[in-house]
């Protein structure tokens, strides 16, 4: 009996310990504590991501693995597999984040994440297959509660097997102390079948433009519903700073029923639908976002950064399990006319108390002040652009003297180092291709030099090089957010993705040495660009095709657009050598340097739809390259003028919003011959690569750099003699300053020597006076030599320059002007290999039509 009682006590103790072990995880779902700082410490206590608290329920903790974002508007992703094989249901969400560090979080469900890494940059994509949004959080939102009997279905044979967490770090100033962030969300899952399946319906505007200073701008979205009935139970609104109110409605037989209405400046939670709303077949779902452009000096577009805007209305719904659809979207306005009857409440902003606004936009007063300062600085920058902005060559930059082959491509890596793509000892000439664009010089083999070199942008010091024995005729270059090199080779007719430290390509598009115009072939592709937000790949193809092709992040064909230029005036979407690409990710646009048409064309990234053309008489007939800088600056270079034409070969700075030319520029050292590519950084430093001059120039804002000689070109370039005189005056002035410093130092060193000599002369004179026969001292030959040197030639004064110049090993630095001009021999040499056939103005033979 005693043994039975002891065993019973032991069992009771074990049961109590188990219950205590379950109590702590369970409390995760019973408490929600609002915090004003990052909750990174919460994920450091345990490595256990799955916690069971019953026969059928368990918790899944999804957190960023202690990350430190390095730049603003960084999107990081990480994935967690569903820990069970059979079907499960998400019935609750608990966020762990603060808007001090996180702009917003999205949780996706899918079957194959875009990466298997611990975490990755989301520009690689979130999922390789179709993904569904399960949860969204922003602005210190409280938890979302699902109704009883409702769950998101995951796992099993048809539902999602992975969760992918996307975290947008807007302003990374909170990470100055380099702390680690573990933001994320905890899910409550159950194996118990749920009779009602939850889903997400996203209504989103994709083409709204908010003019600067405009008081009220509406963004309207509407779609007809064509599925089984669904019941709405929660909604969430999302804009950035310009949003005033977002409203969503069901429209049935002309009657508007409110789903939800909220200020996007309040915590962006999923709020419960106040009165039950059901959606039936052929109902209309409608939403309106009201914006104000007051305080902005430029247009604001829909985009992924904090300076852009968004108009999103999320709806959580449930459906009967047999008809359930997990995710639906609406991005159009199917009936613009009906918004004339939208309830007036949708146009009335919701007032938000100032203290709440301060909390939403930053908990500390200095944050608010810094925002105001930032706006003032932005206004000031706009003022400089309009009134006094110009750039000129940085004449002290030594990169001009690098020994390079034909420079075909330039880019900046994530550390703002300059990346150069050149052709080594290969050249593009009349013998390179036959009439069918097949490369004829394969016998030369690939280029034996490193074709990709990385330079310090300040001193042109070589930091890294790669690309040996890979390419035949390099052309276009870009660098993605992860530092991978994307290049095109016109001889191979291929596009390559190269890791900075990888010897073999990570991805190859196209078939080597085979030109073509179908989905798997290119014909002399000119450039490549990678969207930093979606990871999509865009290729301009090229010299013998006239199209832009989009690929998925993994290299799968998505779509293409463009056609050959017709006779007469070139129309939108037609190309005559699409030569260079510039991504404008904050506006979701891609701009193309349409070379032989002498213009820039811009298109929507999502659809390839033409949006605008930028064309100026000053461009001449050819425009070679284009580069965009966040904030609204567009840089470009043109080609040499045709005989009898007056347009000069030069660089251009343009206001992207208006297309207006702000400034033009040319180099002081050497001259542009065929500027082939241009790249600019956010600090307005510009690099230009030239295939004929085989060199790279550096230009920068004349206001920010003392060594820069101003060469502002308003209506036409200054004459060469004028520019040389400016350069000479600058260098003489610099030399005189250096000389003055050297003379001062030398004088201080010479004084003791002069004093010593004077003492020796005085002693000699005294000896002669005391012991001499005639009482007169005559200096000996050595004294005469010393004094002669001190007096100088033909002068009774002291000439320190001549004095030290007579001594072996003396350098005249400081007294003579130092020349910093590069040699002009290369420009003057009659070298036939410098010519490149791509400069030819004659039209190429027509390419075969795309299949």
HELIX and SHEET records of a PDB file:
HELIX    1   1 UNK A    2  UNK A   27  1                                  26    
HELIX    2   2 UNK A   40  UNK A   43  5                                   4    
HELIX    3   3 UNK A  122  UNK A  124  5                                   3    
HELIX    4   4 UNK A  172  UNK A  175  5                                   4    
HELIX    5   5 UNK A  321  UNK A  323  5                                   3    
HELIX    6   6 UNK A  336  UNK A  341  5                                   6    
HELIX    7   7 UNK A  344  UNK A  347  5                                   4    
HELIX    8   8 UNK A  354  UNK A  360  1                                   7    
HELIX    9   9 UNK A  365  UNK A  387  1                                  23    
HELIX   10  10 UNK A  398  UNK A  401  5                                   4    
HELIX   11  11 UNK A  442  UNK A  444  5                                   3    
HELIX   12  12 UNK A  585  UNK A  587  5                                   3    
HELIX   13  13 UNK A  595  UNK A  597  5                                   3    
HELIX   14  14 UNK A  617  UNK A  619  5                                   3    
HELIX   15  15 UNK A  720  UNK A  771  1                                  52    
HELIX   16  16 UNK A  781  UNK A  791  1                                  11    
HELIX   17  17 UNK A  800  UNK A  805  1                                   6    
HELIX   18  18 UNK A  825  UNK A  828  1                                   4    
HELIX   19  19 UNK A  832  UNK A  834  5                                   3    
HELIX   20  20 UNK A  837  UNK A  839  5                                   3    
SHEET    1   A 9 UNK A  50  UNK A  52  0                                        
SHEET    2   A 9 UNK A  57  UNK A  63 -1                                        
SHEET    3   A 9 UNK A 184  UNK A 190 -1                                        
SHEET    4   A 9 UNK A  88  UNK A  96 -1                                        
SHEET    5   A 9 UNK A 150  UNK A 154 -1                                        
SHEET    6   A 9 UNK A 196  UNK A 204  1                                        
SHEET    7   A 9 UNK A 312  UNK A 320 -1                                        
SHEET    8   A 9 UNK A 230  UNK A 238 -1                                        
SHEET    9   A 9 UNK A 271  UNK A 279 -1                                        
SHEET    1   B 7 UNK A  50  UNK A  52  0                                        
SHEET    2   B 7 UNK A  57  UNK A  63 -1                                        
SHEET    3   B 7 UNK A 184  UNK A 190 -1                                        
SHEET    4   B 7 UNK A  88  UNK A  96 -1                                        
SHEET    5   B 7 UNK A 150  UNK A 154 -1                                        
SHEET    6   B 7 UNK A 196  UNK A 204  1                                        
SHEET    7   B 7 UNK A 327  UNK A 330  1                                        
SHEET    1   C 5 UNK A 120  UNK A 121  0                                        
SHEET    2   C 5 UNK A  74  UNK A  81 -1                                        
SHEET    3   C 5 UNK A 162  UNK A 169 -1                                        
SHEET    4   C 5 UNK A 104  UNK A 110 -1                                        
SHEET    5   C 5 UNK A 132  UNK A 138 -1                                        
SHEET    1   D 2 UNK A 209  UNK A 210  0                                        
SHEET    2   D 2 UNK A 300  UNK A 301 -1                                        
SHEET    1   E 4 UNK A 217  UNK A 224  0                                        
SHEET    2   E 4 UNK A 284  UNK A 291 -1                                        
SHEET    3   E 4 UNK A 243  UNK A 252 -1                                        
SHEET    4   E 4 UNK A 255  UNK A 262 -1                                        
SHEET    1   F 4 UNK A 391  UNK A 393  0                                        
SHEET    2   F 4 UNK A 695  UNK A 701 -1                                        
SHEET    3   F 4 UNK A 686  UNK A 690 -1                                        
SHEET    4   F 4 UNK A 675  UNK A 680 -1                                        
SHEET    1   G 4 UNK A 407  UNK A 412  0                                        
SHEET    2   G 4 UNK A 418  UNK A 422 -1                                        
SHEET    3   G 4 UNK A 452  UNK A 455 -1                                        
SHEET    4   G 4 UNK A 462  UNK A 466 -1                                        
SHEET    1   H 4 UNK A 474  UNK A 479  0                                        
SHEET    2   H 4 UNK A 485  UNK A 489 -1                                        
SHEET    3   H 4 UNK A 494  UNK A 498 -1                                        
SHEET    4   H 4 UNK A 507  UNK A 509 -1                                        
SHEET    1   I 4 UNK A 525  UNK A 530  0                                        
SHEET    2   I 4 UNK A 537  UNK A 541 -1                                        
SHEET    3   I 4 UNK A 547  UNK A 551 -1                                        
SHEET    4   I 4 UNK A 557  UNK A 561 -1                                        
SHEET    1   J 2 UNK A 563  UNK A 564  0                                        
SHEET    2   J 2 UNK A 574  UNK A 575  1                                        
SHEET    1   K 4 UNK A 578  UNK A 584  0                                        
SHEET    2   K 4 UNK A 589  UNK A 594 -1                                        
SHEET    3   K 4 UNK A 599  UNK A 604 -1                                        
SHEET    4   K 4 UNK A 610  UNK A 614 -1                                        
SHEET    1   L 4 UNK A 623  UNK A 629  0                                        
SHEET    2   L 4 UNK A 633  UNK A 638 -1                                        
SHEET    3   L 4 UNK A 651  UNK A 655 -1                                        
SHEET    4   L 4 UNK A 661  UNK A 665 -1                                        
END                                                                             
